[in-house]
Amino acid sequence: MSAAGVAALLWGLSCGASALWRYSSNSPNYHIFSSRSTIKLEYEGTLFSEWSVPGTCSMKNKRSPKTELRCPPGIQIIKPIVTGPDLEEERYLSVDSSHTCFLWYYKVMTWHISVPMTAGDMLKEIRGNQVAFQDCFIADFLFLLTVPLLTIPEIPGSLPISSPRGSQLMADWYDCVLSFVVVVADMETFQTNDSFRTWTRVRVPPNILTDDERHSVSDMNLSQDGIFFLINGILYVKSFHEFTRLGRNVDLPDGGIIGITSRKWCWVRYLMKAKRGRSSMAIWTENEVYLGYTGLKFVKIITTENLKKLLNISPATTLTIHNVEYTAHPLELALLLNYCVTCTVSKKVYLVIYNEDSKEWAHQDFALDVAIDSFLIPRFLYSAMPEFILWDKHRIYYYYHNLTITGVLQTPTESGNLSRLSDNSIIHDVFTDYFGNIVVKMENNIMFYFKINIRDAVKLHLWTNSTIKSVTSMNAWGQVYLIYVFENGTIHPQEYPLKLEAESIAFQRKEKCPYIAFHNNIFTVFYFLDKGQNLSVWAQIVYPENVGLYIIVESYGPKILEQKEQVHYEIASGYCTKTMTVTFSQNVNYEAVDDYFKLQHQNTGLLLVQIRPSEYARTCPRSQNVFQVAVGCDGNKFIAVKGFNKKECLRHDFIYIIEKSFLRNRPSKNLRVRYNWKEYGCPLRLDFREKFHPLLQLYDDNGFVEDVGVNFIVWEIHGRDDYTFNNTMKKSGCLNEAQTWKSMTTLNKHLPLEDAWGPENYKHCFSYAIGKPGDLNQPYEIINKSNHNHLVWPVDHSGMYVFRVKILDPNYSFCNLTAIFAIETFGVIPSPSVYLVASLLFLLTLLFFSVLVLSYFHYMRIYKRYIYAPLHKPERKQKTN
């Protein structure tokens, strides 16, 4: 249904009820509300006379209950004039002077869209160059793009499931996909995957529940496994294929369940050291708490008997579970506990927080005395510190700044009793968002507004008639909207301009934000720090001179990082500017320690950090910036050897044989190896005369990070050892004998080869105080980017080598970084055959004897010559003339 259709339906249902008026804009979520926007006004009621607007505004028809107007920039006072003694409330609308008056839009033609994205990359932004069209710019536009989440189909013949007749609406949504919502009304249950632009009903098969049970839903939760319904203390789940009762078959109680809850804040990324993973929902009885995981797996984590021991409470007293809620921390869960002795008039409510990673329970400095029949609902706020609000039927209790600032939310009159300010209605629901806004909605649709760390609330202008059932929800952009359910069994959403409504009240009350601007460079909510890395962020606040504001940095979590702050101060033209730079770092040496893995575990973890101004008000745009700093191993980080890939060779597996004499353990048989192309990739072909120096490169989910410059080791994964290194220990500068594979496997015979040597037991050889003297002419088996140490191949045979490489430097990364690469050597002359050798030997022998025979006859001829001829002939005397 269109916005006009919803307005008409609201108009029709408001007959006989109190009058009200509201406004709207053509821009989604009131994204553009400027002097170039058309403002639509509508009045609900029968006493309308005309509109009162400033003379500078132009209006279509001031005597029509529905009309349009345009106004110049500034605060415009608008109200309807009615007949009779009562006066309608006036609004102070803030009209912007922006030159942005067009929006991008998108249409889903088909789901065959090719857009690169990651699991947490759900919000996309359409941007364009700042090109003016008709003297206007086009605003950037956010839209939700996720893997399509399908609603559960409605099967013919199924029956409605609902809350008891006359109940208020219940709503729940995925913490990270806000457009996927389920609403339970007192006649139907509705679901949507696009914030109720379209929707379907959720119904259940017949013959499973009685008619009374089908209309007795007391609580509901949405998860990846389906929609969970709590009916008469029993938990049911509606999935795509079935409607199932849960109990002992999934390690849950068969009855007595009093509550279920799921996470309210989205953390796509987080660091968790435990292998199980984090839960998606919590279930509790009066005496037990269970956590639910994907795949309908449930685990009991605590009982009240164990909680008594934790709190040092006498076993004779009464301790029951009052309520359970996930905190803003991605790994924590809070329990409110009822404590009493006689349990007749009053009780105390205690608070404990459970960390799913460390499995530790922490008793908080919190105790609240309430009447024995009081029921409190907690809502943890989007904050790094444990900060939350509680509410009963009439009041809101606040607990700010790690529970150090507490009290009852105040109002201008009635001492914080919201019921007395809303015609004795009671609190229905409380909406909180990522910007610190808090809206309290009463059952009759009167709403109150305040912000995190603010101790008083103001009453908002009336927006929805008291006869209509509504509930607040959060759209994909993190902004509030209203969901209406009508008696005809239909459901419709309506955008709510919380910012404009709050600004109107603030102008009436002359409230101002104490600062002019608050900026920072925090562009993400998750930062990963590995060994040797640091994180620097800055925040800047601009405020009028003599106000005395400053910036506060707070962190919550293990004390594993050092924090240094630097403040720069400027003053000019009556305004002060303070800029704070905060650097988080860790200075721990992990080399040659007694227990490497224990030290790593002690210095890894998750911190929540928030940066906020020292003062703010309801008129400030954002209260604080919250982000995570995870110290540990980033699972998206990996290394690779440069020059290796899986694209430049024929993709096939093959078999080859490694001769037993080439294997490390010298087995009795040759080794038959299947080359796994998918795992090993393309082998690099090298001439046996070429030495090879691996160059490691570090990558993460964003791509290439750096060339790795630290020490690493390699080994042939199938046990070959017929290769060596060109550098010796002496040439590498060792003063004592360096570690080698032979020495480390001898030292760690109980470990497999890949675990015998690594950063946990690495010791360098460049100090006389480390290691022992030895033969420094041995090959140096440690490689890094700059030491020119190469792998050297045998020259008497070729072979296929599959190496694994491991980072050896203990101060490089919390991750066990390894990679695989393969090398095939070639160029060795093959061994000659037996026939060729025999032929060659025969020819050489024949040649030898031929030369010998020829030499014999040659010397015999010379010998005979001199036997028969005298060796010296007598000289003849010459005659003299």
C-alpha positions, 0 to 999 in steps of 0.5 A, spaced: 500 500 500 502 506 498 503 512 503 497 515 501 493 509 502 496 508 509 494 515 511 487 514 508 486 507 512 489 511 518 484 517 517 478 512 517 480 508 523 481 515 527 474 517 527 471 518 534 478 518 537 483 524 539 485 529 533 492 529 531 496 532 525 503 530 521 507 531 515 511 527 510 516 528 504 517 524 498 524 523 500 525 516 503 526 516 511 526 524 510 533 524 507 531 530 504 527 535 507 529 542 505 527 548 501 526 545 495 522 539 498 515 538 498 512 538 505 505 534 505 501 536 511 495 531 513 490 532 519 486 527 522 480 529 526 473 533 525 474 540 527 479 542 522 479 549 520 485 551 516 493 551 517 497 556 520 504 557 517 509 562 516 507 568 511 514 566 507 511 559 506 507 557 500 501 552 500 496 549 496 490 550 499 490 552 507 483 550 508 484 543 506 486 537 511 491 534 506 495 539 503 502 541 500 507 547 502 514 549 501 518 553 506 524 557 505 530 555 510 530 555 517 525 554 523 518 554 521 512 554 526 506 550 523 499 548 526 492 547 524 487 551 527 481 548 529 474 550 531 472 549 539 476 551 545 482 546 544 488 548 541 492 543 537 500 543 538 504 546 534 511 544 531 517 547 529 520 544 523 527 545 521 527 546 513 534 545 511 538 550 505 541 544 502 542 544 494 541 536 494 534 535 492 535 528 488 536 521 490 538 515 487 534 509 486 534 502 484 530 497 482 530 489 483 529 486 476 532 479 477 536 476 483 542 475 478 546 481 480 554 480 480 557 485 486 563 483 489 561 483 497 563 479 503 559 476 509 559 483 513 558 487 507 551 488 507 549 496 506 551 498 499 551 506 497 550 509 491 554 515 489 555 519 484 560 525 482 557 532 484 554 534 478 548 539 478 542 538 475 537 544 475 541 547 480 541 541 484 545 535 487 544 528 487 544 525 494 548 519 496 543 513 497 544 507 502 541 500 500 541 493 503 544 488 499 544 481 502 544 474 500 536 473 499 533 471 506 526 468 504 520 468 508 517 462 510 511 460 505 504 459 507 501 452 506 494 452 504 490 449 510 494 452 516 491 456 521 493 462 524 498 463 530 497 469 535 498 472 542 492 473 546 486 477 544 487 484 546 495 484 547 500 489 544 504 487 538 510 483 539 516 484 534 523 481 533 528 482 527 535 479 525 540 483 529 544 484 522 539 484 517 534 489 520 529 488 514 527 481 516 522 482 521 516 478 524 510 481 528 505 477 532 499 480 533 492 478 537 489 475 530 495 473 526 503 473 525 506 477 520 513 476 516 517 480 512 524 481 508 523 488 506 521 492 512 514 490 510 514 493 503 511 486 502 509 481 507 506 474 508 502 471 514 506 465 518 501 460 520 502 453 523 499 446 521 492 443 524 492 438 529 499 440 533 496 446 537 489 447 540 485 453 539 487 456 545 494 454 545 495 457 538 492 464 541 497 464 547 503 466 544 507 470 550 514 471 547 517 470 540 524 470 537 527 470 530 533 466 528 536 462 522 533 456 524 526 459 524 521 463 528 521 461 535 514 461 539 513 461 547 506 458 548 504 456 555 511 455 558 513 450 552 518 452 546 516 451 539 519 453 532 516 454 525 521 453 520 520 452 512 518 445 513 515 444 519 512 446 526 516 443 532 515 442 539 522 443 543 524 439 549 528 434 551 529 432 544 534 438 544 536 438 551 531 443 553 526 443 559 519 440 556 515 446 560 516 451 565 520 456 560 518 463 562 522 467 557 527 467 550 531 473 547 536 474 542 541 479 540 539 486 539 546 489 536 549 487 530 557 485 530 558 481 524 566 480 526 568 479 533 574 475 536 572 469 540 577 464 542 572 458 544 571 453 539 564 452 540 562 459 537 557 464 540 550 463 541 544 466 537 539 466 543 537 465 550 532 461 554 530 460 561 526 458 566 526 460 574 532 456 575 536 455 569 539 458 563 540 455 556 544 458 550 541 456 543 546 455 537 545 454 530 542 448 528 537 447 534 543 446 539 542 448 546 546 448 552 545 449 559 550 454 562 547 455 569 542 454 575 540 458 581 544 453 585 550 455 582 549 462 582 547 462 590 555 460 590 557 465 586 554 470 589 555 467 596 548 467 598 545 462 603 542 456 600 536 457 605 534 464 601 530 464 595 533 466 588 530 466 581 531 468 574 528 475 573 530 476 566 535 475 561 538 480 556 544 480 551 549 486 552 552 490 547 558 486 548 558 481 542 560 475 547 556 477 553 549 475 556 546 479 562 542 476 568 537 479 572 536 475 579 530 476 584 533 475 591 528 475 597 528 471 604 520 472 606 518 474 599 512 477 601 513 485 600 519 486 596 525 483 593 532 485 591 534 485 583 541 483 582 545 483 576 551 478 573 554 478 566 556 472 563 562 472 558 561 466 553 568 466 551 572 466 558 566 462 561 566 467 567 561 470 571 561 477 573 557 480 579 556 487 578 555 493 583 547 493 582 542 492 587 535 494 586 529 494 591 522 493 588 515 490 590 515 483 590 510 483 584 514 488 579 517 485 573 523 489 569 525 489 562 532 490 561 535 493 554 542 494 554 545 500 550 549 501 544 556 502 548 562 499 550 561 499 557 555 496 561 550 501 560 542 499 560 535 502 562 530 498 565 522 499 565 516 497 569 509 499 567 510 506 569 518 508 569 524 508 566 531 506 570 537 508 567 544 505 569 550 509 565 557 509 565 559 502 567 553 503 572 556 508 576 550 513 574 544 511 576 537 513 577 529 514 575 528 518 568 525 524 570 520 528 566 518 536 567 512 533 571 510 527 575 517 525 577 518 521 572 511 517 572 510 516 564 503 513 565 501 520 568 503 524 562 500 519 557 493 518 560 494 513 565 497 508 559 503 503 561 509 502 557 509 498 551 516 498 548 522 502 548 526 503 542 534 504 542 538 505 536 546 506 534 546 513 535 544 513 542 536 515 541 531 512 545 524 512 544 519 510 549 512 508 546 506 507 551 500 502 549 496 508 547 502 511 542 504 517 546 512 517 545 517 520 550 524 521 547 531 521 551 538 519 549 544 515 552 547 518 558 541 523 558 537 523 565 530 526 563 525 525 557 521 529 553 514 528 551 514 528 543 508 530 539 502 526 538 503 522 531 499 516 531 492 515 534 491 511 540 486 506 537 491 503 532 496 498 534 503 499 533 510 497 534 517 500 533 522 497 529 529 499 526 529 499 518 536 497 514 539 504 515 538 504 523 532 509 523 526 508 527 519 506 523 512 504 525 509 498 524 501 498 524 496 492 524 489 493 523 483 489 525 482 487 518 488 483 518 493 487 514 499 490 516 503 497 514 509 500 515 510 508 516 516 512 516 517 516 523 521 523 522 525 522 529 530 527 528 525 532 526 520 531 531 526 531 537 528 538 534 521 541 534 521 539 541 528 542 543 527 548 539 521 549 544 525 548 550 531 552 547 535 546 548 542 546 544 548 542 543 554 544 548 559 543 542 559 545 535 562 539 532 565 532 534 569 529 528 573 523 528 577 518 523 573 511 526 570 509 519 569 502 522 567 498 528 572 493 528 579 493 528 584 487 528 591 488 532 596 483 531 603 482 534 607 488 533 601 492 530 598 499 533 592 502 532 591 510 532 585 514 532 583 521 533 577 525 535 576 532 535 571 537 538 569 544 537 565 548 542 564 555 544 570 558 548 569 558 556 565 551 556 570 547 558 569 540 554 573 535 553 574 528 550 573 521 554 576 515 551 573 509 555 575 501 554 571 495 556 575 488 556 581 485 558 587 489 560 592 487 554 593 494 551 597 500 552 593 506 551 597 513 550 593 519 549 596 526 546 591 532 546 592 538 541 588 545 543 587 551 539 582 557 540 580 562 535 574 567 534 571 565 540 571 557 539 576 552 542 578 546 538 581 540 542 584 534 538 585 528 541 590 522 538 589 515 542 594 510 540 593 502 542 599 498 542 602 491 545 609 491 548 610 483 549 616 479 547 614 472 545 621 469 544 624 464 548 619 464 553 617 458 558 610 457 555 609 461 549 602 459 548 599 461 555 603 467 554 599 468 547 592 466 550 593 471 556 595 477 551 589 476 546 582 478 547 576 483 545 576 490 547 570 495 546 572 502 546 568 508 546 570 515 544 565 521 547 564 528 548 564 530 556 557 533 555 552 532 550 544 533 550 538 531 546 540 535 540 547 533 539 547 528 532 551 522 535 552 521 543 559 516 542 563 512 537 563 505 539 568 500 536 572 493 537 579 492 538 581 485 537 588 482 539 589 476 536 589 471 530 585 474 524 582 468 521 582 472 514 590 473 514 594 468 510 601 467 507 603 465 500 609 464 496 610 469 491 610 466 484 606 460 485 598 460 483 593 455 481 592 457 474 598 456 469 598 449 469 594 443 467 589 442 472 590 434 474 592 430 479 598 425 478 602 419 481 609 419 482 614 415 486 620 418 491 626 413 492 626 410 499 634 413 500 631 420 499 626 420 505 628 422 512 626 416 516 629 411 510 624 406 510 624 400 507 620 401 501 619 407 496 614 412 497 608 413 492 605 420 492 599 422 489 599 430 487 593 434 490 593 439 485 587 443 489 592 443 495 599 444 492 597 448 486 602 449 480 609 446 481 615 451 479 619 447 474 627 449 476 633 447 472 637 443 478 643 448 477 638 453 479 637 455 487 631 457 490 629 463 495 622 463 497 619 470 498 613 470 502 607 475 502 602 476 507 594 477 505 588 479 508 581 479 506 582 486 503 588 483 499 596 484 499 599 487 505 606 486 505 612 482 503 614 478 509 621 480 512 622 475 518 625 468 519 621 462 516 622 455 515 621 450 510 620 442 510 618 437 504 611 434 507 612 427 504 619 426 508 624 428 503 631 430 505 635 430 499 636 438 498 640 442 502 641 450 503 647 454 500 648 458 507 652 455 513 651 457 520 658 461 520 656 464 514 650 467 517 653 470 523 652 464 528 656 464 534 653 458 537 650 452 533 643 454 530 637 450 530 636 445 525 630 440 523 635 434 525 636 437 532 629 439 533 626 433 531 631 429 536 629 434 541 621 433 540 621 426 538 614 425 541 611 430 536 609 430 529 614 433 524 610 439 523 610 441 530 617 439 532 619 446 530 616 453 530 615 460 534 614 456 540 621 454 541 625 458 536 632 460 539 636 464 535 644 463 534 647 470 534 649 470 542 654 466 546 648 466 551 643 462 547 645 455 545 651 451 545 658 451 541 658 446 535 659 445 528 658 452 524 659 449 517 653 445 517 647 448 513 643 454 516 636 452 515 632 458 517 630 463 511 628 470 511 627 475 505 634 478 506 639 473 508 640 470 501 639 463 503 637 458 498 634 451 497 639 447 493 638 441 489 641 434 488 645 434 481 644 426 480 637 426 480 631 430 478 625 430 483 618 433 485 618 437 492 612 439 496 614 444 501 610 447 507 613 454 509 612 456 516 613 463 520 618 462 525 619 469 528 615 468 535 613 476 535 610 476 528 603 474 528 598 470 533 596 466 527 600 459 525 602 462 518 603 456 513 603 455 506 604 450 501 608 450 494 611 445 490 618 445 485 619 440 480 627 440 478 629 437 471 636 437 467 640 432 470 643 427 465 640 420 465 644 414 467 647 410 461 644 403 459 648 397 460 649 395 453 652 402 451 657 402 457 659 395 454 659 397 447 664 403 449 668 399 454 669 394 448 671 399 443 676 402 448 679 395 449 679 394 442 683 400 441 687 399 447 690 392 444 690 395 437 695 400 439 699 395 443 699 391 437 701 396 432 706 399 437 709 392 438 710 391 430 713 398 430 718 397 435 720 390 433 722 393 426 726 398 429 729 393 433 731 388 427 734 394 424 739 395 429 741 388 430 743 387 423 747 394 422 752 396 427 751 402 432 757 406 430 760 406 423 768 408 423 770 415 421 774 415 414 780 419 414 780 425 408 786 425 404 790 432 404 791 435 397 
